[in-house]
Amino acid sequence: MKKILNHLFEGHQLTKEEAKLVLTEIGKGEHTDAELASFLTVFCMRPVSPAEFSGFREAMLELCLATDLSAYNAIDVVGTGGDGKNTFNISTLASFIIAGAGYKVTKHGNYAVTSTSGSSNLLEYLGYKFSNNKQKLENELEKAGICFLHAPLFHPAMKYIASVRKALKVKTFFNILGPTTNPSFPKHQLLGVYNEEVFNLYKEVYKTSGIGYRVINSLDGYDEISLTGGARVATAGSEKILYPADFGFESIQPEELFGGYHVEDAAAIFTGILKGEGSPAQNNVVVANAALGVKCISPEKSISECIGIASESLKSGRAMQTLKNLIL
C-alpha cells in the first residue's frame, strides 16, 4: 500500500490490474484505517479513471457472495443516489412495472444516500425480508418476476472499509461503484447517475461489459429520467439527449417528484402509484423509466412501444400484483 500511495500522490493513475489488486487486498482486511483513508482521499481529489474503476468493479464482483441468476435474462434498474433531490422511489417503481410487464428483475439496492428512503428502506418498511439465499431469490423470480438483493448481504468484504467511510463523512468512489456490482450478474442494466462526470465514466466502463445497458443522467442533475427537462442516455452504440416529448409526455416540475420526509411518506407514494392513485406526473415519470428498462431488454422495440408496455403494466394493476406476489 505504501508503494501504491506514493505512486498516487505523485499524480499517477493505477492500471486496471493494480486497481483490482489493491481493492482485493482491502476486501480481505489487509490494510490499516489510516492507509484506507489516504487511499480514498486520493479519489476525492480527482476522478477515478475508467481503468481504475473497471479494476475496482472486477475486484468487488470477485469478492461478493455471487448468486448467479443470469439464466433469467433479468434486468437491474438502479441509481447511484447522491443527487440530493429527495425524489420518491422512481427506480424501484420502474422495476415493479417492468416485472409486471412479464420481464425478470433482479434489483440491487441499499439504504438511502441522500433521499428520505432508498430501495432497501422502502422494501424493508413494506415487509420484504432481505436474504442472500439463492433458492428464496429464485422462488421470488418465479412467483413475482422480481427479487431484491440488499447490497450489504452480498458484499461482506466491505466491512473492512465501512468505518473509514463513515468517519470521513464524504462521498467516495464506493458510492458510484456499488450500483455496478450486482452479485446476480444481470444481463441488462438501466443505470442512473447524478452528473456528467459519472455518466462518462459508466459509459466507458460498460462499453466492454457485455451487458445490455442504458446509462441515464438528467441535464438538471437527477439520476433518472425526471421529465423535468432533457436527459443524456448512452448505450453501446449511441448517445443522445431525450426530452419529455420523446416519451410522449409534457415537462413536469421538480416538486412533483418529492419523496416526502419519512419512509412512511415514501411508502405511501409508492403504493399509491401502484394502486392507480398517482398523479399524472408521478405516473409518467415511472412509466418513462420503466420504458427505457424494457428497451434495454428489447432494443428492437420503439420507445413508443415500450411506453405502451410499461403503461399497461401500471394501469392494469399487474405492477401492483407483482408487489403483492413478492411480499404477501
N, C-alpha and C positions, 0 to 999 in steps of 0.2 A: 504493500500500500504506500510506503514511503516513496518508492520509485514512481508509482502512478501519480501521487500527489505532486511531486516535483515536476513531473512531465506536464501536468495540467497547469500548474502555477506558472510555468514558462510560456503558457499560451498555446500549447499544442492540444490537438484532439486525440481521442482514442480511436484505434481501429475497431471494427466490429468484434474481432476476436478478443481484443483487450477488454472492451466493454463487457462482453459476455463473461469473461473470466472473473473480473472484479465483482460483478453483481452476483455471480455464483458463490464467490467467497463470502460476500455479505450475507447471502441467504443461508450460509452454513455457520454463521456466527463467528467468523474468523478475524473480525476487526473490532477495535475499541470504539466507544461512542464518540470520542474526540476525532478519530480518523473518519468516522462516518459523517460527522457534522462538517468536517472540512471538505469531504468529497461532495456532499450535497450542495454546499455553498458555492462551489465552482459553477454548478449548473443553474444557480440562482442569478449568477452574474453574467452568464452568456447562454445562448440557446444550445440545446442538445443537438448534435448533428444527426442526420439520418443514419449514418453508420453506427454511431453510439447507441441511438435509440433501438435500432434493429438488434444489436448485441444484447442490450438490456432486456428487450422483449423475448428473445430466444432463451435467455437465462431464466426469466420468470416462468416461461412455459415448461421448461425442463424441471424447475424446482416445484411446480404446483402439483397438487393431487389431481392428476389428469383423469378426467371422466369422459372418455371419448364417446360423443353422441353424434358423430359426423354422419353415421348411417341414416340419420333422419333428414338430411338435407335441410338443416334448420338455419334460421337467421337469428342474429343478436341485434337488438336495437338499443343503442347506448349513447349517452352523452358524457362528456368529460366533467360536467358540472363546472363550478367556478366562474360562471358568467355573472353572478351577483344579481340575477334578475328575479329570483324567487318566483318562478313560474309554477303552475300546477304540473303534475307528473305526466308531461306530454309523451315522452318516450315510452313510459310504461303503458299508458293508454294505447299508444300505437301498437305496442306488442300484442295486447289483447285483441285489438281489431284485426291484426294480421292473422293471429291464431284462429279467430272467429271466422275468417275467410277460408280456413282449411289448410293453412300452412303451419309448419312446425317452428316454434320459437324456443330457443334456449337462452333466456335473458340472464345476463351477468350484471350484478349491481352491488351497491353498498349503501351505507348510511350517507346522509346529506353532506355536501361540502359547504355550499353557501345558501342553499334553499331551506325552507321550513322542513321539507320531507323528501328524502331520497327514496329510491325504489325500495330499499330494504326497510326504511322506517314505515313506509306505506303498507307494504305487504305484511310485515310483522303485525302492524296495528289491525289489519283486516283478518288476521288469524292464520296466516301462512306459516308453516313450520319449516325453518331452514334445515337443510340436510345436505350432506355430500354422499349420501347413499345412492349408488347408480341405479339400483332397482327401483327405488322410490321415484327418481327423476324420470326414468323410462316409463313407469306407470303413469306419471302425470302427463307425459307427452302423448301417450296412447289415449288417455281419458279426456284430457283438456286441450291437447295440442300445444301446451306451453309448460315449461318448468323454469324455476328460478334458482340461480346459483349465487348465493350470498358470498361475496368475494373472500372474506376472512376465513371461511371454512375450507377454501381451496388453495389458499396461499399462506400456509403456516410459516414459511421461511421469512415472511415479512415481520414476524415478531421481533427479529433482531434489529430492525430499523425503526420500529414503531415509537419507542420512547424518544429517540432523537428527533423524529419528525414532529412529535408533539411538543418537544422542548423548543424547537426552532420557531414554531408558530407562523411559518410562511409556507406558501405553496412550493412543492419541489417537483422534480420530474416524475415522481411516482404518481402524482395526481393525473398526469396525462398518460402514464404508462398503463395504469390499471385497466382502462376500457379496452385495451388492445390484447389483453391476456385472458380471454375467456377459456377456461380449462376444459370446455366441452368441444373445442375446435370446430365451431360452426363454419359451414361452407359459404355463408353470406353474412355481411355485417353492414349496418347503417350506423355511421359514427358521426355524432355531432360534436363540434369543438367551438371554443369561445373566442378565438381570434385567428387572424390570417396566418400568423407565425406557426401555430399548431396545425392549422389546415394544410399548409405547405409541407410540414414535417410528415403528417399522416399520409399525405398524397404520395410522397416519395417512398415511404416505408411500405405502403400497401401495394405499390406497383408490382412488387416481386413476391407478394404474399401467397398468390394462388387462390385468394378469396374473392368472391364476387362482392364488391363493396360500393358504397357511396359515402363520401365524406362531405359533411354539411357545415357551413358557417354563415349565419345571417350577417349581413353587412353592418347591422347595428349591434352585433355582439352576442346574439343568442346562440346557444349550442344546439340548435334545431331549426327546422323551418318554422318561423314565427308568424309569417304573413303580415308582419309589421313593415315589411319592405322586401328588398331583394335578398337573395341568399346564394352564396357560392356553393356549387355542387360539383364534385370531382369523382370520376370513376376511371378505370384503367385506360379507356380510350378517348376521354373527353373531359373538358371542364367548361362550365357555363354558369351564368347567373340566371336564376329562376325568380320570377316575380309572382305575386299572388294571382295575377291574371293568367299566368301559365298553368295554374291549377284550376282555373275557372272560378276563383274567389276574389272578393274585394279585400283591400287592405284593412287591417284591424289596428286598434290602439293597444299600446303596451299594457294598460291597466286591465284589459280584458283577459290577460294571461296570468293575473295574480293568483298565487297559490295559497294564500291565507297565512295566518300567523302561527298555527299549530298543526300537528299531524292530523288532528281531528278535522280541521278545515280541509286539508288536502284530501283526506279520505272521503269527505262529503262531496267535494267537487268530482273526484274520481268516480265514485259510484253513481253520482247524479248524471254524469255524462253517459255512462254505460247504460243507465236506465232510460235514456232518451230525454233527460231533463236539462241537458246542456244548452247554453246559449248558441246562436249561430256561429259566433266567433270561436267558441270552445270546440264545437263540433268540427268546424272547417279546419282548424289547426291540427287536430289529432288525425283527421282523415288525410290531410296533405302529407303528414309524416308517415302514416301507415302506407299511403300510396307509393312513396319512394321505397319503402321496405319491400312492397310487392314487386316493384320494378327491379330491385336488387336480385330477387329470386327469378323473376321472369322478365329479363331485359327486352324481350321481343315485344312486350305489350306497350302500348302508348300510355302516356301519363293520364289521359282521359279514361282509358280502360281501367287503369289502376285506381283512379279516383272512384270509379263506379264500383269496383270490387270492395274497396275499403268502406265506402258509404253504405253499401248493402249490409256489410258485416255489422256496422254500428246500428243502422236503422232497423234491421230485422231482429235485433236482440241477441244475435249469435255471439257477439263480443261479450255481452253480459253473461250469457250462458257459459262461456269459457271461464269467466271468473268463478262462477258457481261450481263448475266442474272441478276447478283446481283447488278451491278452498273448502267447499262443503262436503 
